[in-house]
Amino acid sequence: MRRIVVTLACLFLLVPILSRADDAPEFELRDGDRVVFVGNTFIERDQVYGYLETMLTARWPDRNITFRNLGWSGDTVWGEARAGFDTPIEGFKRLVEQVETAMPTVIFVGYGTNESFAGASGVAPFREGLVRLLEQLEKHKPRIVVLSPIPHERIVPPLPDPEERNANLKLYTDAMGEISSERGHAFVDIFGRGMQNMSEASFKPRSENGMHLSRDGYWHFASDVLFGLKVWSAHSSQRVGECDGVSLDSFLDVEVAGFVREAGSYRFDATFASLPVLPNFSAARFGRKDPERTANTESLRMFLVRGLPPGEYAFRVVGKPMDEHRFRAVVGAIHWLHPPPDLEARQSQELRQAIVQKNRLYFHRWRPQNETYLFGFRKHEQGNNAAEIPKFDPLVEELEAKIAKLRVPVKHSYELIRQP
């Protein structure tokens, strides 16, 4: 009973979380898309956790989509961090060349944090720099998503109050939103979502030091991006099976086969259209109940059954009797059937681990630590070792083949067994 009450409460939470006030179209990745993330430290560190890429990959399991993270710590819209031993002019040229070499069809652009330290007087130069960068990225007509900076979180003293920093970050966020709208690009206001979290009584830091997101923070960041792009939307129940007056409904797209009755019990096979959203492991580890996690993983991944003859029932996955859910059916009642929460979450986690490993190998491919010796002004010393770098390519391809298999949901057989 307690679990049913919690589940009902989570469904009510879906209204404010999943609803949208505007009529903008849902963002979509297409088969064959090459997605490139470009930006500063915020973007570079995302590959260490892989939540955003995992959630986007799982959303369209039938589509072959590849991802490349070209984030560079400390970078700006002028490509200053990429200059190395050269001038910022060369850094900007490298930024554009690196993106063009990746041949993207979709680009996520994340800047504004480092530039915001210039305060109000730096907004105008930043606008010019962002427009110049977007003009270069637009040449091959990719779909572009602009991501705002994240807010500076309040951390316990003696660290300073971030009010002034956030006032400046808002100026740059507003500029990015205006430019995105003018140029017809999607824009996700991560800053606004973060500030809303900070204003709530239940505020919990999502960063390590106020500026850099923690593992928990990157999970929320990925969720905010998918919500902001309308990749997640409200779901309503749909009939997926019926047998002898007993009906089976689901809130998610699922293919149900063989809903049959056998001696008072029922059996069916089900394959969900996509893997569940990765649970927020950091929050779970500290015993926190996160409404967004609950709404996205537990309350939707379930079935509703109507019309059961009265009696005691057990619901379980075939071959997993230890995870069964027992309940009493009464006339006219609607019952909630919960698959084991770790059944597909484990596959989602394996998918994320493969993505993180792929990103690590690709990072060594395009940014080797001894780049100066391999390709720079000291290549006369070790330039012969540059031949080793392309050997990362088959390793990346091997992991991408593994990712293609892991992203596809598998079929499970369920039993609804009437007890003696």
N, C-alpha and C positions, 0 to 999 in steps of 0.2 A: 504493500500500500504506500509506504513512504517513497519508494522509487517512482511510483506512478504520479504522486503529488509533485515530486521534484521535476519530472518530465513535463507535466502540464505547465508548471511554472516556467520552464525553459521555453516552451512554445510561445508563451505570451511575450517573452523577451525578444522573440524574432521580429516582432512588429517594428520596434524602433531600430533594431540593428540592421534589418535587411531592407527596409522600405527606402524609397528614393523620392525626393521632392521634385526633381526635374525630369525631363523627358529625353535626356541624352541617351544615345544608343549604347548598348552593352559593348565593352571592349572584347575583342576576339582575336585569338591567334589562329593562323591558318596553317594548313598542311604545307610543309616545306619552309616555313618561316625560319629566319635566322635572327635571333634576338641578341642585341648587344647592350650591355649596361656600361655606361660611361659616366665618370664623375670623380668625386674626391674620396677621402678616407671612408666616409659613410658607405659609398658604393663598393670600394675595394674590400672592406671587412665583411660585406654581406656574403661573399663567396665562402667564407669560413663556416657559415651556418647553413646556407643553402635553402632557407625556408621559402623565400619568394620564388626561386626557380622550381622548387619541388611542388609548390601549390599550383603554379602555372602549368607545369608538366602534367600533373595529375588531373587537372581540369579538362584536358583534351587528350585522353589516352589513345585515341585513334589517329592522332596527327603526329607526323614526324617533325618536331620542332627542336632546333639546337640553340644553345645559349653560350655566349661568350662574355666574360666579365673583364672590362678594360678599365676598371677603376684605378685611380692612382692617388695614394695618400698625399694630402696637402695640395692637390691640384685646384685650379681655378678655371674659369671660362676662357682665360687667356693661355692656358696650357703651361703655366709657369713651372710646375713641379716636373714636367716632362722634359724641360730644357737640358737637364744634366749639366754639362760643362759649356753649353752654348747659351745663346740669348733667349729671352721669352718668345721672340719671333720664331725661332727654330722649335721651341716647345709647342707652340700652337700648330705649326706645320706637322709635327710628329703626331699630335692629337688627332688631327684630321686624317692623316695617312693611316694611323692605326685603326681608326674606325672604318675607313674605306677598304682596307685590306681584309677586314672581317666580313665584308659584303653583307651588311645587315638589311633586313626588310623591316625590322622594328628596332627602334632605339629608345632606351630609357635614359634620360639625361638628369643627373643629380648634382647640382652645384648650389652655390650661394652661401655656404657656411663660412668659408675662409674669407670671401669677399665682404661679408657683413661686418668684419672687424673695422672696416673703414667708416662705419657709421652712416649717417644720413648723407654726408658729402660724397660717399662712394656709390650711391644708388645709380646716378646718371652714368658713370663709366661702366658700372656693372650691366646696366640695360644695353649699352652699346656692345659690350663684349658678348653678352648672351645672344643678341640678335645676330652678330657676326658669326658666332659659332653655329647657330641654327641655320643660317643661310648656307654655310658649308655643308652641314649634315643633310640639308634638304635636296641637295643636287641630284641624288639618285632616287629621290621620292620615296623614302621609307616612311612608315607610320611612326610618329614620335610621341613619346609620353614624357612630360616634364614633371620631375619630382621636386617638391619644395624641400628646404632644409628641415631638420628635426629641431625642436626647441631645446634650449639649455635647461636641464632639470635642476630643481632645488635639491641641494645636497647639504647635509648637516654642517654647521660651522666647524672649522674656520673658513671653509670655502665661501666665496662671496655670493651675495644674492644675485640671481641672474636676471633681475627685472630689466636692467638696461640692455643686456645682451638680447633678450627676447624682443624688446622693442625694436632693436635694429634688425633682428631676424625677420620680424613681421614686415618691415619695409621691403626687404628683399623678396620675401614670399609673395607679397602683393604685386611686386614688379614682375615676377615670374608668371603669376597667374594672368596678369594683363597681357603680357607678350604672347603667352600660349594661346589665349583667346584670339588675339589679333591675327596670329599666324595659323589658326585652325588646328592646334595640337591639343591632345588631352593633357590635363593638369591634375595632379593629385596633391592636395593640401595636407601633407603629413604634419606640418607645423601646427595647423589648427586642431587636428585630432590629438596631438600630444599635449597642447595647451589645455584642451578640454579634460584630458586625463589628470593633469596637474591641479585643476580646479576642483576636482571631486574629493569628497571627504575620505574616500577609500584609496587615495593616491598611493601608488607604489612605484618607486623609481624603476625605470626601464633601461637605465644606463649604468656604466661602470664608474663614471666620474663626473656625470653631468653632461658630457659632450658625446661620448662614444657608447653606442648601444651595447647592452649585454645580450646574451643568448635570448633571454626573455624579451628584450626590446626588439630584437630582429624578428621574433615570431609575431609580435604585435605590428611591426612595420609591414611585414608581408600581408597580414590580414587587412591592414588599413589600405594598402595598395589595391587589393582585390575588391574591397568594398567600394573604394573610390572610383574604380573603373567599371563597377557594376558586373564584375565577373561572378560575384555571388548575388543572387536575387532571392526574393521571397518564393517559397514553395507551398503548394497546396496538395492535399492528399489526392491520390488517383487510384482507381480500382485496377489491381494487377492480377487478381485471381478469384475464382468463384467455384464452389463445389457443394451441391446438395443444400443450398440455402446459406452456406457459410461463405462470407466474402473476405478478401484480403486486400488491404490498401497499403500504400507507401507514400512517403513524402518526397522521396528522391526517385530519379529515373532508374528503373530497375527492370530487368527482364526475368519474368517468372515463368517457369515451365513445370508441367506435371503436378499441378495442385490437385491431389487425389485423396480420397478417403479410404482408409483401410482399417476395418474393425473398430470404428469409432475414433480413430486417430487420423491425422492429416500429415501429408508429406509434400514438399515442393522443392524445386531447385531455383536459386536466385543468383543473378549476376548484376551487381550495381554498375551503373554507367561510368562511375569514376571512383577512385579510392577516397577514403575519408580525409578530411583536413587533418594535417598533423596535429596531434594534441600538444598543448603547451607544457612540455615536460618540466621546464623550470618551475612553473607555477605549481604543478602537481607535486613536485619534489618537496616544496615547502608547505604543502598542505593547503594551498589556496584554491578556492573555487572560482574559476574565471568564467563569467557569463558568456563571453564570446566563444570560449573553448567549448563549453557545454552546449551552446546553441548550435555549433557547427559540427560537432562530432557525435554526441550521444543522442540528442533529442530527434534529429532527423533520420539517423540511420536505424530505423526501426519499422516494424509493420503494425498495422491495426487490423484486428480480426473481429468480425461481427457475426452474430447468429450461432455461436457455439451452443450445442446442447449443454445443459447444466452438468457440473461435475468438476473434479480436480484435473488439472492439466499440467504437463511439463513441456516447455519449449526449449529445444536444444539443437545444436549443429550435429549432424550425423558424425559419429566418431569422437564427439567431445562431450560426453555425459556430465563431466565435472562442471561445465559451465551452464548447466540447464537453469531455466527460470520457471518457477512453479507459481500457479495462481488458481483461484477458484472462479469458475464461470457461472454466472447467474443469467436468468432470462433477460434479454434486451440489453445486456451490457456490452460495452466496447472494451477490448483488451489490447494492451500494448505488448508486442513481442520484441524483445531486445536481443539482437545477436551479441555474442561476446564482444566487448569493446576493443579487445586487442586482436580480434580476428584479422582485420585488414589494416589496423593501425601499425601492426608489425611490418607489413609489406610497405606501407608508406615510409616507415623509418628506414627500411633497407633501401628504398628508392632515394631518400635524402642522403644516406651515407655514400651511395654510388655517385650522386651528383657532387658532393663535397670532394670526393676523391678525384673525380674528373676535373673539377675546377683547380685543384692543387696541381695536377699534372700540367694542365694548360697554362697555369701561371708560370711554371718553370719553363714552359715552351716559349712564351712571348716575352718574359722578363727574367732571364737568367741572372743570377747574382753577379757573375763575373762578366757582365755584358761589355764593360770597357775593354777587357782582355780579348774577348771573342770578336767584337764588331767595332770597338771604339779605337781611340788613338794609340792604344797599347796592344792592338791585335798582332803586331809583329812578334809579340812574346808567346801568345797562346792561341793565335788565330786558327791554327790547325784543328783545335778542338771544337770549332764551330760546327763541324760536320756531325757532332753528337746531338745537337739541338733538334733537328728534324725527326730523330728517333722517338721523340715524345708523341708524334702524330699517331702511330698505330696504337699506342697505349690509350690515348684519348678516344680513338675510334672504338676500341674494344669496350671501354666503359660506356660509351654512348649506345652500343648495341645492348649492353646489360640494362641500361636505363630504359630502352625501348621495350624490353620484356617486363621489367618491374612496374612500369606505369600502367599496365593493363590489368584490370581487376579479374579475379578468378571466380569460378562458379563454386558455390557452396550448397550443400543439401541440408534442409532443415526438417525437423520432426516436431509436430505438435501432438503429443501423446496423452491420451486420456488415461488417468490413473484408475486402478481398481477401487 
